[in-house]
Amino acid sequence: LALFYFMPFLGVRNLVETACVPFLMLGAWRLIRTQERNLPRDLLIAGVWIGLAVNVRFQTLFFAAGPGLVLLYQRRWSYALVYGSGILLPLVLIQGGADLFLWGRPFAELQEYVMYNMANTTTYFDQPWYNYLLLLLGIHLPLIGVAVMFGFFRKPTPLLLWVPVLLFLAVHSYFPNKQERFILPIVPLFFTLGYTSWELWRESSGWWQRNSKLWRGQLVFAWTLNTLLLLVLTFSYSKRSRVEAMWGLRNEDGIRALLIEDTVEGEAPMPPLFYLGQWDVWVESWTDPTADLQGRLAQFPPERSPNVVLFIGKEQLPERLARLERVIGPLDILFEAEPGLVDRVVHWLNPVNRNETIVVARTREGADTDR
């Protein structure tokens, strides 16, 4: 599982969808031990681990509800109470405590997060219900994905893990707003459950025992392809244009503020300031060409007025450049940051993923005279 081509690539990403995975896996392991030893302590610890996952990624609350529903269905009331207490412990202490300190009421962030998502169910993307099933089918390479999918839906065992994974998948499939990263928290467990079930079935199948070379050949092909993809992705990174734009500005002196100009699609991305090396630089977005940008910038103190502009995309660039120069003066284009191979492939697979070239410019009076 750890050597699947996408795991190292995702493992180093600063995504809550992957950061919560270790907590879910630790909780899953404790749930398995519960079936072996039948100790309430394991359920309590499982609840704590999964509760920590909810702190990181709120949507894993649907996963967290799964084991509780199974325990209630099995009429194991005290066990359900112990598990629920484990879930609540980190939620109350960490999430509730932090929100109480910052916002004056517990779970303020969770409440606002739920309200925002309910009000914006189709604001960003509206994908079909089977979108995640296709993703889970394809992400595990040819035929292995079919085997994993077959194994997962063939037999709902172990129930304490199967139900939470299914519940998480079902809720996300029902919700209109779908992005590939949303399903990442359950990918390791989906593969583990599905592949284990498939292997148990295959070993008991007379047909597969007579044709064992067919499966071995498929594994050789899949792992050869996986190794090639692993080598490529391990030394690649996504959102290359955003990273390169910041890295290219790293040695620029006197950057007061960044202006992100995205009047084409109206969704200015957040620049990864880590690669710029200046966490305190001010970032301003301009997405509406009819908005009064001059009046807006007039409110900025001189030391915070933008002197570097990032044009997101090259569409209508001359018009956008001229429009902005009328507001902040002449601009010199420093360089262009192009998307990488990974970005182009992801955009080809799903066009909703942006694949933009970023044109970086600087006001002439603030330009580096040594360039």
Order of alpha helices (4+ residues) and beta strands (2+ residues): alpha-alpha-alpha-alpha-alpha-alpha-alpha-alpha-alpha-alpha-alpha-alpha-alpha-alpha-alpha-beta-alpha-beta-alpha-beta-alpha-beta-alpha-beta
